[in-house]
Amino acid sequence: MMEQINRLKVVLAEQSRTGKWLAEVIGKNEATVSRWCTNEAQPSVETFVQIAKALNVDVRELFNSTKNMRGLENA
């Protein structure tokens, strides 16, 4: 199972927004945004900042806490 690093899908749902909407707002391909939403890929730090601004949230809200992630105890 892939590690759920970002909460993008959750934040979009909380705001009743779609990946298509986000892709249009930040000028990215819809398929790319879809991969971010499923945590198959991660955007760059700069893109996370763009996403946070588009969604009017603190960038930290786009990430899951590392305190509860399995496999990072000894990292």
N, CA, C and O atoms as CSV, one atom per row, in Angstrom:
chain,resi,resn,atom,element,x,y,z
A,1,MET,N,N,0.838,-1.195,0.000
A,1,MET,CA,C,0.000,0.000,0.000
A,1,MET,C,C,0.877,1.250,0.000
A,1,MET,O,O,1.854,1.341,0.744
A,2,MET,N,N,0.513,2.202,-0.841
A,2,MET,CA,C,1.269,3.426,-0.966
A,2,MET,C,C,1.041,4.332,0.250
A,2,MET,O,O,-0.075,4.442,0.758
A,3,GLU,N,N,2.116,4.976,0.702
A,3,GLU,CA,C,2.032,5.885,1.846
A,3,GLU,C,C,1.187,7.101,1.473
A,3,GLU,O,O,1.383,7.701,0.416
A,4,GLN,N,N,0.265,7.453,2.330
A,4,GLN,CA,C,-0.608,8.599,2.088
A,4,GLN,C,C,0.077,9.863,2.610
A,4,GLN,O,O,-0.178,10.290,3.736
A,5,ILE,N,N,0.932,10.448,1.806
A,5,ILE,CA,C,1.714,11.607,2.218
A,5,ILE,C,C,0.869,12.873,2.229
A,5,ILE,O,O,0.903,13.640,3.190
A,6,ASN,N,N,0.112,13.088,1.161
A,6,ASN,CA,C,-0.680,14.319,1.108
A,6,ASN,C,C,-2.166,14.045,1.344
A,6,ASN,O,O,-2.647,12.921,1.203
A,7,ARG,N,N,-2.867,15.111,1.709
A,7,ARG,CA,C,-4.303,15.067,1.988
A,7,ARG,C,C,-5.088,15.808,0.907
A,7,ARG,O,O,-6.204,16.266,1.153
A,8,LEU,N,N,-4.524,15.923,-0.258
A,8,LEU,CA,C,-5.122,16.747,-1.307
A,8,LEU,C,C,-6.547,16.332,-1.635
A,8,LEU,O,O,-7.432,17.182,-1.739
A,9,LYS,N,N,-6.776,15.042,-1.798
A,9,LYS,CA,C,-8.119,14.548,-2.118
A,9,LYS,C,C,-9.119,14.926,-1.021
A,9,LYS,O,O,-10.250,15.314,-1.313
A,10,VAL,N,N,-8.697,14.812,0.233
A,10,VAL,CA,C,-9.563,15.139,1.374
A,10,VAL,C,C,-9.888,16.628,1.395
A,10,VAL,O,O,-11.045,17.011,1.569
A,11,VAL,N,N,-8.873,17.465,1.220
A,11,VAL,CA,C,-9.086,18.915,1.257
A,11,VAL,C,C,-9.978,19.358,0.100
A,11,VAL,O,O,-10.853,20.204,0.285
A,12,LEU,N,N,-9.769,18.802,-1.079
A,12,LEU,CA,C,-10.647,19.125,-2.210
A,12,LEU,C,C,-12.092,18.748,-1.888
A,12,LEU,O,O,-13.007,19.526,-2.156
A,13,ALA,N,N,-12.303,17.568,-1.319
A,13,ALA,CA,C,-13.659,17.119,-0.973
A,13,ALA,C,C,-14.279,18.021,0.085
A,13,ALA,O,O,-15.463,18.350,0.006
A,14,GLU,N,N,-13.488,18.421,1.073
A,14,GLU,CA,C,-13.994,19.311,2.125
A,14,GLU,C,C,-14.495,20.629,1.543
A,14,GLU,O,O,-15.422,21.240,2.073
A,15,GLN,N,N,-13.876,21.055,0.458
A,15,GLN,CA,C,-14.249,22.323,-0.176
A,15,GLN,C,C,-15.169,22.125,-1.381
A,15,GLN,O,O,-15.448,23.075,-2.111
A,16,SER,N,N,-15.629,20.923,-1.584
A,16,SER,CA,C,-16.485,20.588,-2.733
A,16,SER,C,C,-15.848,21.015,-4.051
A,16,SER,O,O,-16.518,21.533,-4.944
A,17,ARG,N,N,-14.545,20.787,-4.152
A,17,ARG,CA,C,-13.793,21.101,-5.372
A,17,ARG,C,C,-13.367,19.801,-6.034
A,17,ARG,O,O,-13.355,18.745,-5.402
A,18,THR,N,N,-13.023,19.884,-7.294
A,18,THR,CA,C,-12.589,18.702,-8.034
A,18,THR,C,C,-11.128,18.841,-8.461
A,18,THR,O,O,-10.559,19.933,-8.469
A,19,GLY,N,N,-10.551,17.713,-8.812
A,19,GLY,CA,C,-9.203,17.733,-9.357
A,19,GLY,C,C,-9.143,18.519,-10.652
A,19,GLY,O,O,-8.155,19.197,-10.931
A,20,LYS,N,N,-10.203,18.425,-11.444
A,20,LYS,CA,C,-10.269,19.179,-12.703
A,20,LYS,C,C,-10.211,20.677,-12.422
A,20,LYS,O,O,-9.491,21.411,-13.099
A,21,TRP,N,N,-10.970,21.131,-11.424
A,21,TRP,CA,C,-10.955,22.548,-11.040
A,21,TRP,C,C,-9.543,22.966,-10.648
A,21,TRP,O,O,-9.039,23.986,-11.118
A,22,LEU,N,N,-8.905,22.173,-9.782
A,22,LEU,CA,C,-7.564,22.511,-9.315
A,22,LEU,C,C,-6.579,22.550,-10.477
A,22,LEU,O,O,-5.750,23.456,-10.561
A,23,ALA,N,N,-6.665,21.579,-11.365
A,23,ALA,CA,C,-5.770,21.540,-12.527
A,23,ALA,C,C,-5.892,22.820,-13.350
A,23,ALA,O,O,-4.888,23.379,-13.789
A,24,GLU,N,N,-7.117,23.277,-13.556
A,24,GLU,CA,C,-7.339,24.504,-14.329
A,24,GLU,C,C,-6.773,25.721,-13.603
A,24,GLU,O,O,-6.146,26.581,-14.221
A,25,VAL,N,N,-6.993,25.792,-12.292
A,25,VAL,CA,C,-6.560,26.957,-11.509
A,25,VAL,C,C,-5.036,27.073,-11.458
A,25,VAL,O,O,-4.494,28.174,-11.559
A,26,ILE,N,N,-4.347,25.944,-11.302
A,26,ILE,CA,C,-2.887,26.012,-11.169
A,26,ILE,C,C,-2.149,25.709,-12.474
A,26,ILE,O,O,-0.918,25.705,-12.509
A,27,GLY,N,N,-2.902,25.457,-13.546
A,27,GLY,CA,C,-2.291,25.256,-14.855
A,27,GLY,C,C,-1.550,23.939,-15.017
A,27,GLY,O,O,-0.507,23.877,-15.667
A,28,LYS,N,N,-2.099,22.887,-14.421
A,28,LYS,CA,C,-1.486,21.558,-14.531
A,28,LYS,C,C,-2.439,20.612,-15.243
A,28,LYS,O,O,-3.633,20.888,-15.359
A,29,ASN,N,N,-1.905,19.497,-15.718
A,29,ASN,CA,C,-2.700,18.479,-16.383
A,29,ASN,C,C,-3.603,17.786,-15.365
A,29,ASN,O,O,-3.182,17.498,-14.245
A,30,GLU,N,N,-4.834,17.523,-15.758
A,30,GLU,CA,C,-5.791,16.867,-14.858
A,30,GLU,C,C,-5.312,15.483,-14.416
A,30,GLU,O,O,-5.543,15.090,-13.272
A,31,ALA,N,N,-4.656,14.749,-15.297
A,31,ALA,CA,C,-4.134,13.416,-14.948
A,31,ALA,C,C,-3.042,13.521,-13.885
A,31,ALA,O,O,-2.940,12.663,-13.008
A,32,THR,N,N,-2.236,14.562,-13.963
A,32,THR,CA,C,-1.190,14.783,-12.961
A,32,THR,C,C,-1.809,15.039,-11.601
A,32,THR,O,O,-1.382,14.463,-10.600
A,33,VAL,N,N,-2.815,15.903,-11.559
A,33,VAL,CA,C,-3.504,16.201,-10.299
A,33,VAL,C,C,-4.151,14.936,-9.745
A,33,VAL,O,O,-4.154,14.720,-8.533
A,34,SER,N,N,-4.691,14.112,-10.612
A,34,SER,CA,C,-5.290,12.848,-10.184
A,34,SER,C,C,-4.257,11.957,-9.495
A,34,SER,O,O,-4.554,11.334,-8.476
A,35,ARG,N,N,-3.053,11.898,-10.048
A,35,ARG,CA,C,-1.985,11.092,-9.426
A,35,ARG,C,C,-1.591,11.656,-8.066
A,35,ARG,O,O,-1.259,10.903,-7.150
A,36,TRP,N,N,-1.627,12.986,-7.935
A,36,TRP,CA,C,-1.345,13.584,-6.626
A,36,TRP,C,C,-2.426,13.206,-5.620
A,36,TRP,O,O,-2.134,12.886,-4.468
A,37,CYS,N,N,-3.677,13.247,-6.069
A,37,CYS,CA,C,-4.810,12.952,-5.177
A,37,CYS,C,C,-4.794,11.509,-4.681
A,37,CYS,O,O,-5.288,11.222,-3.590
A,38,THR,N,N,-4.236,10.612,-5.467
A,38,THR,CA,C,-4.161,9.205,-5.060
A,38,THR,C,C,-2.800,8.865,-4.453
A,38,THR,O,O,-2.528,7.706,-4.137
A,39,ASN,N,N,-1.953,9.870,-4.293
A,39,ASN,CA,C,-0.612,9.705,-3.728
A,39,ASN,C,C,0.291,8.797,-4.559
A,39,ASN,O,O,1.261,8.243,-4.042
A,40,GLU,N,N,-0.024,8.644,-5.843
A,40,GLU,CA,C,0.868,7.905,-6.746
A,40,GLU,C,C,2.107,8.738,-7.051
A,40,GLU,O,O,3.173,8.200,-7.352
A,41,ALA,N,N,1.954,10.048,-6.971
A,41,ALA,CA,C,3.040,10.997,-7.206
A,41,ALA,C,C,2.812,12.177,-6.270
A,41,ALA,O,O,1.722,12.346,-5.724
A,42,GLN,N,N,3.853,12.995,-6.090
A,42,GLN,CA,C,3.745,14.164,-5.223
A,42,GLN,C,C,4.168,15.409,-5.996
A,42,GLN,O,O,5.121,15.375,-6.774
A,43,PRO,N,N,3.450,16.505,-5.774
A,43,PRO,CA,C,3.871,17.757,-6.410
A,43,PRO,C,C,5.147,18.290,-5.759
A,43,PRO,O,O,5.532,17.857,-4.673
A,44,SER,N,N,5.788,19.225,-6.433
A,44,SER,CA,C,6.963,19.885,-5.857
A,44,SER,C,C,6.519,20.773,-4.701
A,44,SER,O,O,5.332,21.060,-4.545
A,45,VAL,N,N,7.470,21.198,-3.903
A,45,VAL,CA,C,7.161,22.102,-2.789
A,45,VAL,C,C,6.514,23.377,-3.325
A,45,VAL,O,O,5.543,23.871,-2.753
A,46,GLU,N,N,7.047,23.902,-4.409
A,46,GLU,CA,C,6.495,25.124,-4.996
A,46,GLU,C,C,5.046,24.916,-5.426
A,46,GLU,O,O,4.208,25.801,-5.252
A,47,THR,N,N,4.755,23.748,-5.985
A,47,THR,CA,C,3.390,23.459,-6.415
A,47,THR,C,C,2.468,23.290,-5.220
A,47,THR,O,O,1.312,23.710,-5.270
A,48,PHE,N,N,2.962,22.676,-4.133
A,48,PHE,CA,C,2.153,22.584,-2.919
A,48,PHE,C,C,1.758,23.983,-2.439
A,48,PHE,O,O,0.634,24.188,-1.980
A,49,VAL,N,N,2.674,24.938,-2.544
A,49,VAL,CA,C,2.369,26.317,-2.140
A,49,VAL,C,C,1.285,26.900,-3.051
A,49,VAL,O,O,0.366,27.559,-2.564
A,50,GLN,N,N,1.380,26.670,-4.357
A,50,GLN,CA,C,0.346,27.126,-5.299
A,50,GLN,C,C,-1.010,26.516,-4.952
A,50,GLN,O,O,-2.030,27.206,-4.958
A,51,ILE,N,N,-1.014,25.231,-4.654
A,51,ILE,CA,C,-2.252,24.528,-4.312
A,51,ILE,C,C,-2.859,25.120,-3.048
A,51,ILE,O,O,-4.063,25.366,-2.987
A,52,ALA,N,N,-2.024,25.348,-2.042
A,52,ALA,CA,C,-2.509,25.918,-0.781
A,52,ALA,C,C,-3.144,27.286,-1.014
A,52,ALA,O,O,-4.189,27.597,-0.443
A,53,LYS,N,N,-2.513,28.093,-1.849
A,53,LYS,CA,C,-3.072,29.418,-2.153
A,53,LYS,C,C,-4.399,29.291,-2.894
A,53,LYS,O,O,-5.350,30.012,-2.594
A,54,ALA,N,N,-4.466,28.381,-3.854
A,54,ALA,CA,C,-5.699,28.184,-4.627
A,54,ALA,C,C,-6.845,27.736,-3.731
A,54,ALA,O,O,-7.993,28.132,-3.934
A,55,LEU,N,N,-6.526,26.902,-2.730
A,55,LEU,CA,C,-7.552,26.375,-1.824
A,55,LEU,C,C,-7.736,27.237,-0.576
A,55,LEU,O,O,-8.599,26.963,0.258
A,56,ASN,N,N,-6.911,28.284,-0.458
A,56,ASN,CA,C,-6.970,29.192,0.688
A,56,ASN,C,C,-6.802,28.436,2.008
A,56,ASN,O,O,-7.574,28.622,2.949
A,57,VAL,N,N,-5.776,27.580,2.058
A,57,VAL,CA,C,-5.448,26.840,3.280
A,57,VAL,C,C,-3.960,26.989,3.560
A,57,VAL,O,O,-3.181,27.328,2.669
A,58,ASP,N,N,-3.573,26.734,4.802
A,58,ASP,CA,C,-2.162,26.664,5.154
A,58,ASP,C,C,-1.582,25.426,4.476
A,58,ASP,O,O,-2.219,24.372,4.461
A,59,VAL,N,N,-0.402,25.543,3.927
A,59,VAL,CA,C,0.205,24.421,3.204
A,59,VAL,C,C,0.298,23.170,4.081
A,59,VAL,O,O,0.256,22.054,3.563
A,60,ARG,N,N,0.423,23.338,5.389
A,60,ARG,CA,C,0.520,22.181,6.292
A,60,ARG,C,C,-0.749,21.342,6.293
A,60,ARG,O,O,-0.704,20.154,6.612
A,61,GLU,N,N,-1.884,21.946,5.937
A,61,GLU,CA,C,-3.144,21.199,5.888
A,61,GLU,C,C,-3.177,20.191,4.739
A,61,GLU,O,O,-4.039,19.313,4.700
A,62,LEU,N,N,-2.242,20.323,3.813
A,62,LEU,CA,C,-2.201,19.427,2.657
A,62,LEU,C,C,-1.414,18.144,2.923
A,62,LEU,O,O,-1.336,17.268,2.062
A,63,PHE,N,N,-0.831,18.037,4.121
A,63,PHE,CA,C,-0.011,16.875,4.464
A,63,PHE,C,C,-0.591,16.099,5.626
A,63,PHE,O,O,-1.189,16.676,6.534
A,64,ASN,N,N,-0.411,14.784,5.595
A,64,ASN,CA,C,-0.730,13.942,6.740
A,64,ASN,C,C,0.412,14.047,7.741
A,64,ASN,O,O,1.557,14.291,7.362
A,65,SER,N,N,0.103,13.865,9.003
A,65,SER,CA,C,1.114,13.894,10.047
A,65,SER,C,C,2.082,12.732,9.875
A,65,SER,O,O,1.663,11.603,9.618
A,66,THR,N,N,3.361,13.000,10.016
A,66,THR,CA,C,4.353,11.926,9.931
A,66,THR,C,C,4.425,11.133,11.227
A,66,THR,O,O,5.026,10.060,11.258
A,67,LYS,N,N,3.830,11.636,12.285
A,67,LYS,CA,C,3.873,10.940,13.575
A,67,LYS,C,C,3.130,9.617,13.539
A,67,LYS,O,O,3.441,8.711,14.312
A,68,ASN,N,N,2.153,9.495,12.651
A,68,ASN,CA,C,1.345,8.286,12.594
A,68,ASN,C,C,1.666,7.395,11.401
A,68,ASN,O,O,0.999,6.379,11.201
A,69,MET,N,N,2.663,7.748,10.610
A,69,MET,CA,C,3.001,6.958,9.425
A,69,MET,C,C,3.809,5.738,9.814
A,69,MET,O,O,4.772,5.833,10.575
A,70,ARG,N,N,3.410,4.585,9.284
A,70,ARG,CA,C,4.161,3.354,9.518
A,70,ARG,C,C,5.417,3.348,8.667
A,70,ARG,O,O,5.426,3.865,7.550
A,71,GLY,N,N,6.466,2.766,9.196
A,71,GLY,CA,C,7.693,2.627,8.428
A,71,GLY,C,C,8.653,3.791,8.561
A,71,GLY,O,O,9.746,3.752,7.997
A,72,LEU,N,N,8.274,4.819,9.290
A,72,LEU,CA,C,9.156,5.972,9.455
A,72,LEU,C,C,9.731,6.053,10.865
A,72,LEU,O,O,10.408,7.027,11.196
A,73,GLU,N,N,9.475,5.052,11.696
A,73,GLU,CA,C,9.918,5.103,13.084
A,73,GLU,C,C,11.432,5.254,13.199
A,73,GLU,O,O,11.922,5.940,14.095
A,74,ASN,N,N,12.168,4.619,12.300
A,74,ASN,CA,C,13.628,4.642,12.376
A,74,ASN,C,C,14.260,5.517,11.301
A,74,ASN,O,O,15.461,5.432,11.048
A,75,ALA,N,N,13.455,6.344,10.679
A,75,ALA,CA,C,13.969,7.192,9.592
A,75,ALA,C,C,14.767,8.356,10.147
A,75,ALA,O,O,15.277,9.175,9.383
